[in-house]
């Protein structure tokens, strides 16, 4: 919950923008697809995936719960059922859904239940929300393959996406806009550096905003 305490004041006056999966799909061209992934703080996940060639945009938001049109502060109460997730629009001709999942397993610890580092709660759970039967099958296959790389059981949920709610504007591209902030320096920067050294991601964002 450390992140929540550090940034409560930023939420004041923020406007929540909600968009469901259907309307989001309608905005995409036939050449792009969407992946919906949650691996702890969405600031971290966003910063990782926007550094992958073939990823067009990454949007931070909430999904997997029951509360309609949740705000960040609502989700912080851990009563909405929602997880912090990212909606990743990508070009399948340049990067596959399976490749995104490979990065997903490396970008967080999928064996810790409702926790990533010092951030604890169901909103930080590891989760894959699929939009089609094909995505579901690919996610299950990828999870099985990834288990070989972890000593403890993977606890990642694989569930259908019902609705995605975009988070407040100040959450979008958070790391790129606030790289000197304490949370960014202590949590996100080391994660990016580690993945860059392993050549999992590139040093600079690749997304087109």
Residue, then its C-alpha position, 0 to 999 in steps of 0.5 A: x500500500x506504500x504507493x497509495x499513501x505517497x500519492x493520495x493528494x494527486x487524486x484530488x480533482x482527477x476525472x475518471x474516464x471509463x471505456x468498456x472492451x467493446x468500445x475500445x475494440x471499435x476504435x482499433x484498426x483491423x491491424x491491431x489487437x489488445x492485451x489486458x495484463x495486471x502485474x502489480x502497480x500499473x505504473x510499472x507494467x506500463x513503463x515496461x510494455x511501452x518499451x517493446x517494439x510493436x506496442x502502439x499504446x499502453x493505457x493504465x486502468x482497472x478491471x476484474x472487479x464489480x464496481x462500475x466506473x471506479x476511481x483510483x481511490x475506490x480501488x485503493x479501498x480493496x473493496x471493488x474487486x478490481x486490479x490495476x491493469x494495463x490495456x496494451x494495443x499492439x501490432x501482431x505483425x511486429x509482436x505476438x500476444x505470446x511474446x507479450x506474455x513472455x515479457x509479462x512473466x519476467x516483468x513481475x513475480x507471478x508467484x506472490x498472491x495479491x502482492x508485488x514488493x511492498x504493494x499489497x492487496x487484491x488490486x495488485x494481484x497478477x492477472x491476465x484478462x482475455x478477450x477471446x478463446x484464442x487468447x485464453x488458450x495462449x495464456x494458459x499455455x504460456x502460464x504452463x511453460x512459464x512455471x518451469x522458471x519458478x520454484x513456487x506455483x504461479x498464482x496468476x488469474x486467467x479470466x475473461x475481460x468484462x470491462x476495462x476502466x481507464x484510470x485518471x489522467x495523471x496515472x497515464x505515462x506516469x514513469x515517463x512524466x515523473x521519473x524523478x519521483x521516489x516510487x519511480x526511482x526506488x521501484x520502477x527504474x531498477x525493474x527497467x534497468x534489469x529488463x534492459x540488461x537482459x535485453x527484454x525491453x528497450x531503453x526508451x519508450x517505443x509507443x506512439x502517443 
